[in-house]
Amino acid sequence: MAAIMTSRWMSAVQTKAQGSGAKVVIVEQPIEAGNAIAAAQIKTIDWPGSSVPQDAPSSSADVVGRIARVSMIPGEAVLLGKLAPINAAGGLSSTIPEGKRAITVKVNEVVAVAGFALPGSYVDVLVSGKDANDQSFSRTVLSRVKVLAVAQETATEPNKPKVVNAVTLELTQHDSETLDLARNIGKLSLVLRNEFDTKVEDSNGVRLPEIVYPQSARVATRLPLAQSAPSSQRLSHQSLVSQSRRPEEIRGVSRQSVEKP
């Protein structure tokens, strides 16, 4: 009985070690997004266990020559969702999701967040210029925009910032039109943000008086609230100022305002 149980246990261990028998293609050498996959970059293995990744090709012939939509590292399984359609031309166009567009904007060292805006990171786009009243302003026009490429590179090392003069962004058609109009209005700037921060805030922007005269700007923003009060309680800013500067005459215990001559 002990010999029979030992034999069964050894058989089960060998079966588990051999895996499920399913073939899966995995990455053997790094693969960059937008490039065709070569035979030397992949290999076929027996997938251990019974849980085989869904949509995982079982033959290298199904992968060789296909365009990678994302970058892949050694050891990970090649999935059909990571590959561009058959006969895709390759390059940046193969990595753009359906319904999205790629647009390149010219930047400088400061605008490009000192080289830290790398492919795969997310940025906000600001525009600064002058409005119809020739008043300077700055406003966020696009939020959480994905960077597809810097210069002509779609992949760089995260710990090595690179100063470039052009950045390619992934946008919808409407956002592409917004960005194209914004760069003709004024100067564009990029603001690097946390990749896990998905919150989109609606900002009214900042105008020159809010920076040069911050206290006056705060008073101006409060005036519309005061003007919306009933007419019996409404006082203009000018009347408040004039009353505070009007001289007063004190006689005994009474006080009254005196008009200036």
GICOR-V297642 format. One record per pair of residues at least 24 apart in sequence whose C-alpha atoms are under 10 Angstrom apart, sorted by the first residue. I is the first residue (numbers start at 1). J is the second residue. D is the distance in Angstrom with one decimal. If there is no record, write none. Layout:
BEGIN
I|J|D, I|J|D
END
This chain:
BEGIN
15|49|9.5, 16|48|7.6, 16|49|6.7, 16|50|9.1, 17|48|7.2, 17|49|8.2, 18|46|7.7, 18|47|8.7, 18|48|7.0, 18|49|8.4, 19|46|6.5, 19|47|6.0, 19|48|4.0, 19|49|4.9, 19|50|7.1, 19|51|9.8, 20|46|7.4, 20|47|6.5, 20|48|6.0, 20|49|5.4, 20|50|5.1, 20|51|8.2, 20|52|8.4, 21|45|9.3, 21|46|5.8, 21|47|6.8, 21|48|7.9, 21|49|8.7, 21|50|8.6, 21|52|10.0, 22|46|5.6, 22|47|5.7, 22|48|8.2, 22|49|9.1, 22|50|8.4, 22|51|9.5, 22|52|7.4, 22|58|7.5, 23|47|5.9, 23|48|9.5, 23|52|8.8, 23|56|9.0, 23|57|8.1, 23|58|4.9, 23|59|7.3, 23|60|9.9, 24|48|9.8, 24|52|7.9, 24|53|8.3, 24|55|9.9, 24|56|6.3, 24|57|6.0, 24|58|4.6, 24|59|7.1, 24|60|8.8, 24|77|7.1, 24|78|8.0, 24|79|9.4, 25|56|7.1, 25|57|6.0, 25|58|5.8, 25|59|6.4, 25|60|6.3, 25|61|9.8, 25|62|9.2, 25|63|8.1, 25|75|9.7, 25|76|8.8, 25|77|6.0, 25|78|5.8, 25|79|8.4, 26|56|9.0, 26|57|9.1, 26|58|9.5, 26|60|9.1, 26|72|9.6, 26|73|9.3, 26|74|7.5, 26|75|6.0, 26|76|5.6, 26|77|4.2, 26|78|5.4, 26|79|8.9, 27|72|7.1, 27|73|6.4, 27|74|4.7, 27|75|5.4, 27|76|5.7, 27|77|6.3, 27|78|6.6, 28|72|9.6, 28|73|7.8, 28|74|4.7, 28|75|6.3, 28|76|8.5, 28|77|9.7, 29|72|8.6, 29|73|6.9, 29|74|5.4, 29|75|8.6, 30|71|7.7, 30|72|6.0, 30|73|4.8, 30|74|5.7, 30|75|9.4, 31|67|9.8, 31|68|7.4, 31|69|9.9, 31|70|8.3, 31|71|5.5, 31|72|5.1, 31|73|6.5, 31|74|8.3, 32|67|9.4, 32|68|7.0, 32|69|8.4, 32|70|6.8, 32|71|4.4, 32|72|6.6, 32|73|8.7, 32|154|8.1, 32|155|7.0, 32|156|10.0, 33|67|7.6, 33|68|5.1, 33|69|5.1, 33|70|4.4, 33|71|4.5, 33|72|7.8, 33|82|9.2, 33|83|9.2, 33|84|9.9, 33|90|9.1, 33|91|8.0, 33|92|8.0, 33|94|8.6, 33|95|6.8, 33|154|7.1, 33|155|7.6, 34|66|9.6, 34|67|5.9, 34|68|5.4, 34|69|5.8, 34|70|7.3, 34|71|8.2, 34|83|9.3, 34|84|8.6, 34|88|9.8, 34|89|9.1, 34|90|5.4, 34|91|4.4, 34|92|5.6, 34|93|7.8, 34|94|6.1, 34|95|6.0, 34|96|9.5, 34|154|8.0, 34|155|9.8, 35|65|8.9, 35|66|8.2, 35|67|5.4, 35|68|5.8, 35|69|8.2, 35|70|9.3, 35|71|9.1, 35|89|9.5, 35|90|6.1, 35|91|6.3, 35|92|8.9, 35|94|9.0, 35|95|9.6, 36|63|9.3, 36|64|7.6, 36|65|5.2, 36|66|5.3, 36|67|4.3, 36|68|6.4, 36|69|9.6, 36|83|9.5, 36|84|9.6, 36|88|9.5, 36|89|9.2, 36|90|6.9, 36|91|8.8, 37|63|7.0, 37|64|5.3, 37|65|5.2, 37|66|5.7, 37|67|6.2, 37|68|6.8, 37|83|9.4, 38|63|8.4, 38|64|5.5, 38|65|6.2, 38|66|8.5, 38|67|9.7, 39|63|8.3, 39|64|5.6, 39|65|8.1, 40|64|9.1, 41|73|9.9, 41|74|8.6, 42|74|8.5, 42|75|9.4, 42|76|10.0, 42|77|9.4, 42|78|8.6, 43|75|9.8, 43|77|9.8, 43|78|9.9, 44|77|9.7, 45|77|10.0, 47|77|9.7, 52|77|9.9, 53|77|7.8, 53|78|9.2, 53|79|7.9, 54|79|7.7, 54|80|9.0, 54|81|9.9, 55|79|5.7, 55|80|5.7, 55|81|7.7, 56|80|6.4, 56|81|9.0, 62|86|9.9, 66|90|8.5, 67|91|8.2, 67|94|7.2, 67|95|8.7, 68|94|7.9, 68|95|7.6, 69|93|9.4, 69|94|6.2, 69|95|4.5, 69|96|7.9, 69|97|8.9, 70|94|9.6, 70|95|6.9, 70|96|9.9, 70|154|9.9, 70|155|9.8, 71|95|9.9, 71|154|9.4, 71|155|8.0, 91|154|9.2, 92|148|8.2, 92|149|8.5, 92|152|9.5, 92|153|9.5, 92|154|7.6, 92|168|10.0, 95|148|8.7, 95|154|9.6, 96|148|8.5, 96|170|7.6, 96|171|9.6, 97|170|9.0, 98|172|9.7, 99|171|8.9, 99|172|6.6, 99|173|7.7, 100|170|6.5, 100|171|5.6, 100|172|4.8, 100|173|6.7, 100|174|9.8, 100|175|9.6, 100|176|9.3, 101|168|9.9, 101|169|8.2, 101|170|5.7, 101|171|5.2, 101|172|5.7, 101|173|6.3, 101|174|9.6, 101|175|9.0, 101|176|7.2, 102|146|9.9, 102|147|9.3, 102|148|7.7, 102|149|9.4, 102|168|6.3, 102|169|5.6, 102|170|4.8, 102|171|6.2, 102|172|8.5, 102|173|9.2, 102|176|8.0, 103|147|10.0, 103|148|9.3, 103|167|8.4, 103|168|5.4, 103|169|5.5, 103|170|6.8, 103|171|7.4, 103|172|9.9, 103|173|10.0, 103|175|9.9, 103|176|6.8, 103|177|9.8, 103|179|8.7, 103|180|8.7, 104|147|9.8, 104|148|9.4, 104|149|8.7, 104|150|9.0, 104|151|9.0, 104|166|6.5, 104|167|5.5, 104|168|4.1, 104|169|6.2, 104|170|9.1, 104|176|9.9, 104|179|9.9, 104|180|9.8, 105|150|10.0, 105|151|9.9, 105|165|8.6, 105|166|5.7, 105|167|5.6, 105|168|6.4, 105|169|7.9, 105|179|8.9, 105|180|8.8, 105|183|8.3, 105|188|8.6, 106|151|9.5, 106|164|9.1, 106|165|5.8, 106|166|4.5, 106|167|6.6, 106|168|8.9, 106|183|9.3, 106|188|8.7, 107|163|9.7, 107|164|7.5, 107|165|5.0, 107|166|5.3, 107|167|7.0, 107|187|9.3, 107|188|7.7, 107|189|7.8, 107|190|8.7, 108|163|8.0, 108|164|6.9, 108|165|5.3, 108|166|7.7, 108|167|9.7, 108|188|9.9, 108|189|9.1, 109|162|9.2, 109|163|5.8, 109|164|6.8, 109|165|7.2, 109|166|9.9, 110|163|9.0, 110|189|8.2, 110|190|8.8, 111|164|9.9, 111|165|9.3, 111|187|9.3, 111|188|7.3, 111|189|4.8, 111|190|5.6, 111|191|8.2, 112|150|9.3, 112|162|9.5, 112|163|7.5, 112|164|7.4, 112|165|7.9, 112|166|8.3, 112|167|7.7, 112|188|9.7, 112|189|7.2, 112|190|5.9, 112|191|8.2, 112|192|8.8, 113|161|9.6, 113|162|10.0, 113|163|8.8, 113|189|8.4, 113|190|6.5, 113|191|6.8, 113|192|6.8, 114|161|7.6, 114|162|7.8, 114|163|6.3, 114|164|8.8, 115|150|9.0, 115|160|8.6, 115|161|4.8, 115|162|4.5, 115|163|4.3, 115|164|6.8, 115|165|9.7, 116|158|8.2, 116|159|8.9, 116|160|8.2, 116|161|5.0, 116|162|6.9, 116|163|8.0, 116|192|7.8, 117|146|9.7, 117|147|7.2, 117|148|10.0, 117|149|9.2, 117|150|7.8, 117|158|9.5, 117|161|7.8, 117|162|8.3, 117|163|9.0, 117|164|9.5, 117|167|8.3, 117|190|8.3, 117|191|8.7, 117|192|6.6, 117|193|9.4, 118|146|9.5, 118|147|6.6, 118|148|8.1, 118|149|7.1, 118|150|6.4, 118|153|9.3, 118|154|8.6, 118|155|7.8, 118|156|6.9, 118|157|8.4, 118|158|7.1, 118|159|10.0, 118|160|9.4, 118|161|7.4, 118|162|7.9, 118|163|9.8, 118|167|8.8, 118|192|9.7, 119|146|7.8, 119|147|5.0, 119|148|5.0, 119|149|4.9, 119|150|6.5, 119|153|8.0, 119|154|5.8, 119|155|5.8, 119|156|6.9, 119|157|9.3, 119|158|8.9, 119|167|9.0, 119|168|8.7, 119|169|9.1, 120|145|9.7, 120|146|6.2, 120|147|5.4, 120|148|6.1, 120|149|8.0, 120|154|8.6, 120|155|8.2, 120|156|9.5, 120|158|9.6, 120|169|9.8, 120|170|9.9, 120|195|8.6, 121|145|8.3, 121|146|5.9, 121|147|5.6, 121|148|8.2, 121|149|9.7, 121|158|9.5, 121|192|7.8, 121|193|7.9, 121|194|8.1, 121|195|6.3, 122|146|4.6, 122|147|6.0, 122|148|9.5, 122|169|9.2, 122|170|9.8, 122|190|9.5, 122|191|8.6, 122|192|6.3, 122|193|5.9, 122|194|7.1, 122|195|5.8, 122|196|9.2, 122|197|9.2, 122|198|9.8, 123|147|7.4, 123|169|9.2, 123|189|9.6, 123|190|6.0, 123|191|5.2, 123|192|4.5, 123|193|5.5, 123|194|8.4, 123|195|8.7, 124|189|8.3, 124|190|5.7, 124|191|4.9, 124|192|6.6, 124|193|7.2, 124|200|9.7, 125|179|8.4, 125|182|9.5, 125|188|6.8, 125|189|5.8, 125|190|4.9, 125|191|6.4, 125|192|9.1, 126|179|9.6, 126|182|8.7, 126|183|9.6, 126|186|9.6, 126|187|8.1, 126|188|5.6, 126|189|5.1, 126|190|6.3, 126|191|7.6, 126|205|9.3, 127|179|9.1, 127|182|6.3, 127|183|7.2, 127|184|9.6, 127|185|7.8, 127|186|6.0, 127|187|5.5, 127|188|4.6, 127|189|6.4, 127|190|9.1, 127|205|9.6, 128|182|8.8, 128|183|9.2, 128|185|7.9, 128|186|5.3, 128|187|5.3, 128|188|6.6, 128|189|8.1, 128|205|9.5, 128|206|9.4, 128|207|9.5, 129|182|9.3, 129|183|9.6, 129|184|9.6, 129|185|6.3, 129|186|4.4, 129|187|6.5, 129|188|9.1, 129|207|9.8, 130|185|7.8, 130|186|7.4, 130|207|9.2, 130|208|9.7, 131|185|8.8, 131|186|9.8, 131|207|9.7, 135|207|7.3, 135|208|6.9, 135|209|8.9, 136|186|10.0, 136|206|8.7, 136|207|5.9, 136|208|5.4, 136|209|8.8, 137|186|9.6, 137|205|7.1, 137|206|5.6, 137|207|4.3, 137|208|6.1, 137|209|9.4, 137|210|9.7, 138|186|9.2, 138|187|9.3, 138|188|9.6, 138|189|9.8, 138|204|9.1, 138|205|5.6, 138|206|5.3, 138|207|6.5, 138|208|8.6, 139|188|9.9, 139|203|7.2, 139|204|6.8, 139|205|4.1, 139|206|6.4, 139|207|8.7, 140|188|9.7, 140|189|9.2, 140|190|9.5, 140|191|9.4, 140|201|9.4, 140|202|8.4, 140|203|6.8, 140|204|8.2, 140|205|6.6, 140|206|9.5, 141|175|8.9, 141|178|7.6, 141|179|7.6, 141|182|7.7, 141|188|9.7, 141|202|9.4, 141|203|8.9, 141|204|10.0, 141|205|9.3, 142|171|9.3, 142|175|7.3, 142|176|9.7, 142|178|8.2, 142|179|7.7, 142|182|9.9, 142|190|9.8, 142|200|9.3, 142|202|10.0, 143|175|9.9, 143|191|9.3, 143|193|9.4, 143|198|9.1, 143|199|8.8, 143|200|6.3, 143|201|8.0, 143|202|9.2, 144|171|9.9, 144|191|9.4, 144|192|8.9, 144|193|7.5, 144|194|9.2, 144|195|8.5, 144|197|8.3, 144|198|7.1, 144|199|8.4, 144|200|7.4, 145|169|6.6, 145|170|6.5, 145|171|6.9, 145|172|9.8, 145|175|9.5, 145|190|9.7, 145|191|10.0, 145|192|9.7, 145|193|9.6, 146|170|5.4, 146|171|7.7, 146|195|9.2, 147|171|9.4
END
